[in-house]
Amino acid sequence: MYCCEDHIDLAIDMYVDQYETAPNIQKFEFNHSLSTTCELCKKTAVYIVGN
């Protein structure tokens, strides 16, 4: 799941609730030609939460 700074805690909670394990969290490398957005609010994504 891609998420912004505001929703990182919620994304982690959602992942743990669904998979019952801690996710890998990776800081998203910014590339101005890439416009990946947060799956919860559509702001620019900063993190990738998942395994």
Backbone as CSV, one residue per row, in Angstrom:
resi,resn,N_x,N_y,N_z,CA_x,CA_y,CA_z,C_x,C_y,C_z
1,MET,0.851,-1.168,0.000,0.000,0.000,0.000,0.896,1.229,0.000
2,TYR,0.570,2.165,-0.857,1.270,3.440,-0.880,0.556,4.396,0.066
3,CYS,1.336,5.148,0.858,0.688,6.084,1.772,1.535,7.330,1.987
4,CYS,0.863,8.381,2.426,1.518,9.660,2.715,1.967,9.682,4.181
5,GLU,2.635,10.769,4.554,3.093,10.944,5.943,1.934,10.900,6.931
6,ASP,0.793,11.465,6.556,-0.350,11.552,7.459,-0.989,10.197,7.750
7,HIS,-0.864,9.242,6.841,-1.578,7.975,6.977,-0.683,6.759,7.221
8,ILE,0.585,6.963,7.537,1.487,5.831,7.747,1.009,4.952,8.909
9,ASP,0.589,5.556,10.012,0.125,4.765,11.163,-1.119,3.951,10.823
10,LEU,-2.046,4.559,10.106,-3.261,3.860,9.706,-2.947,2.718,8.739
11,ALA,-2.045,2.940,7.807,-1.666,1.899,6.851,-1.024,0.708,7.560
12,ILE,-0.172,0.972,8.549,0.453,-0.110,9.330,-0.622,-0.887,10.086
13,ASP,-1.534,-0.172,10.738,-2.622,-0.834,11.479,-3.480,-1.695,10.569
14,MET,-3.810,-1.183,9.387,-4.628,-1.940,8.444,-3.905,-3.211,7.988
15,TYR,-2.611,-3.097,7.738,-1.834,-4.254,7.296,-1.783,-5.316,8.392
16,VAL,-1.497,-4.896,9.614,-1.429,-5.840,10.741,-2.780,-6.503,10.968
17,ASP,-3.864,-5.747,10.885,-5.201,-6.317,11.045,-5.498,-7.374,9.984
18,GLN,-5.062,-7.122,8.757,-5.365,-8.033,7.658,-4.464,-9.262,7.646
19,TYR,-3.145,-9.074,7.859,-2.190,-10.172,7.696,-1.628,-10.718,9.008
20,GLU,-1.932,-10.062,10.117,-1.480,-10.468,11.449,0.040,-10.625,11.546
21,THR,0.744,-9.765,10.857,2.200,-9.702,10.911,2.635,-8.269,10.612
22,ALA,3.817,-7.924,11.060,4.314,-6.567,10.823,4.741,-6.407,9.361
23,PRO,4.429,-5.277,8.756,4.804,-5.056,7.355,6.226,-4.525,7.225
24,ASN,6.778,-4.654,6.034,7.997,-3.928,5.693,7.563,-2.519,5.338
25,ILE,8.322,-1.546,5.777,8.015,-0.152,5.474,9.218,0.424,4.755
26,GLN,8.976,0.942,3.566,10.059,1.471,2.759,9.740,2.903,2.378
27,LYS,10.706,3.785,2.585,10.528,5.182,2.172,10.559,5.221,0.650
28,PHE,9.582,5.876,0.074,9.425,5.955,-1.372,10.419,6.945,-1.930
29,GLU,11.178,6.554,-2.932,12.123,7.470,-3.579,11.339,8.421,-4.474
30,PHE,11.538,9.708,-4.275,10.804,10.692,-5.058,11.353,10.768,-6.475
31,ASN,10.449,10.741,-7.404,10.762,10.900,-8.817,9.666,11.801,-9.369
32,HIS,10.028,12.987,-9.786,9.007,13.965,-10.179,8.165,13.520,-11.372
33,SER,8.656,12.566,-12.145,7.852,12.087,-13.274,6.856,11.019,-12.830
34,LEU,6.996,10.531,-11.610,6.100,9.509,-11.078,5.103,10.185,-10.146
35,SER,3.835,9.913,-10.323,2.822,10.586,-9.511,2.008,9.572,-8.705
36,THR,2.689,8.738,-7.945,2.015,7.759,-7.109,1.387,8.472,-5.924
37,THR,0.127,8.148,-5.634,-0.586,8.837,-4.572,-0.926,7.889,-3.425
38,CYS,-1.197,8.475,-2.280,-1.650,7.746,-1.102,-2.982,7.065,-1.438
39,GLU,-3.109,5.805,-1.048,-4.342,5.069,-1.329,-5.493,5.485,-0.419
40,LEU,-5.206,6.299,0.589,-6.234,6.712,1.534,-6.716,8.144,1.321
41,CYS,-5.867,9.000,0.711,-6.289,10.394,0.568,-5.869,11.056,-0.740
42,LYS,-5.061,10.409,-1.528,-4.617,10.914,-2.833,-3.545,12.007,-2.772
43,LYS,-2.930,12.230,-1.590,-1.744,13.083,-1.531,-0.578,12.291,-2.124
44,THR,0.551,12.917,-2.344,1.729,12.232,-2.862,2.200,11.175,-1.868
45,ALA,2.422,9.961,-2.349,2.878,8.862,-1.495,4.318,9.081,-1.044
46,VAL,4.593,8.712,0.199,5.932,8.826,0.771,6.461,7.454,1.171
47,TYR,5.563,6.531,1.527,5.958,5.208,2.001,5.248,4.095,1.233
48,ILE,5.906,2.941,1.194,5.297,1.720,0.715,5.203,0.810,1.928
49,VAL,4.003,0.359,2.269,3.766,-0.506,3.427,3.329,-1.858,2.902
50,GLY,4.073,-2.911,3.215,3.719,-4.249,2.767,4.921,-5.149,2.728
51,ASN,4.706,-6.387,2.377,5.810,-7.346,2.295,6.082,-7.745,0.877
